[in-house]
Amino acid sequence: MKPAERQRQIAEIVEAVGVCGYDDLATRLQVSAMTIRRDVEQLARAGRVIKTLGGVQKAASGDLYESDLRSRLLERRGEKRAIARRALDMLTGPCTVFLDGGTSCLELARLLAAERSGLTVVTNSALACLELGKSKDNMTVGIGGQYDAQSASFVGPSAEESTGKFFVDLAFVSTKGLIADEGTYESAIATFHIKQIIARQSSKVVLLIDHSKFGRRALSKVLDISQISCVVTDDAAPLADLHAVRREGCEVLIAPFAARAAGAHSGEAEAANAL
């Protein structure tokens, strides 16, 4: 594991639990305590954590995330990380990509900053810009406009006009719901026009969607299923919906998560029973 990825995981663990010891982090990440200390030192210098006696605690922050957004960021985070990891495999060389303001795309932005180079990333997401800005190996193009606090993204006429000027190889988008033989649905009117525009401007549209979004309609239909080239989802997605999506001509990529999580829980149970 690269130091940047390990440090990202440390920061996320500390954010989740508040305070954590060096030995605990070393066990979780399967590295030495000395390696953890070096990583924590770098994180502390960047102001991302605070060093304590024998461990680390999360840094105080002004909290960039609104409460509603924070809850969405934490919802099914494991699945979203797995989906982002699977989507990352699609990016093997220099190209231009678009990321929307969805939480799965935010997880992908973190991976791009840590593990990819030579990309040009266009996004209307303020949070994605912050994540991508942690690396100098890619060029980030931010689309400006009216700020939408609910999605931490830029929307409105000026953002839509700017989006229409870009052509990308891959557009990674999220959704509120997907009906397999129809398309995607959204409730947030402010953001879905951006998705419609970039879908027309991209060579390939890739939908990042966790299993809970299948079979759900929302206020407005945004993308027709014919506009989506590839669907990346987790392994708990309904099989009937996956077959239906394939029948519509979409490629389907499955991110392993449920089976792996079940295996981890099984291992923990076996260890507990052995005590």
RARALIN-V559540 format. One record per run of one state. SS is the DSSP state (@ for helix, = for strand, . for the rest). FROM is the first residue (numbers start at 1). TO is the last residue. If there is no record, write none. Layout:
# RARALIN-V559540
ss=[SS SS]
from=[FROM FROM]
to=[TO TO]
This chain:
# RARALIN-V559540
ss=[. @ . = @ . @ . = . = . @ . @ . = . @ . = . = @ . = . = . = . @ . = . = . = . @ . = . @ = . = @ . = . @ . = . @ .]
from=[1 3 18 19 22 30 33 46 49 53 55 59 67 75 77 89 96 100 103 116 120 124 125 126 133 139 143 146 149 153 156 157 164 168 174 177 180 183 187 189 201 202 209 211 214 215 220 225 228 230 235 239 248 251 256 258 275]
to=[2 17 18 21 29 32 45 48 52 54 58 66 74 76 88 95 99 102 115 119 123 124 125 132 138 142 145 148 152 155 156 163 167 173 176 179 182 186 188 200 201 208 210 213 214 219 224 227 229 234 238 247 250 255 257 274 275]
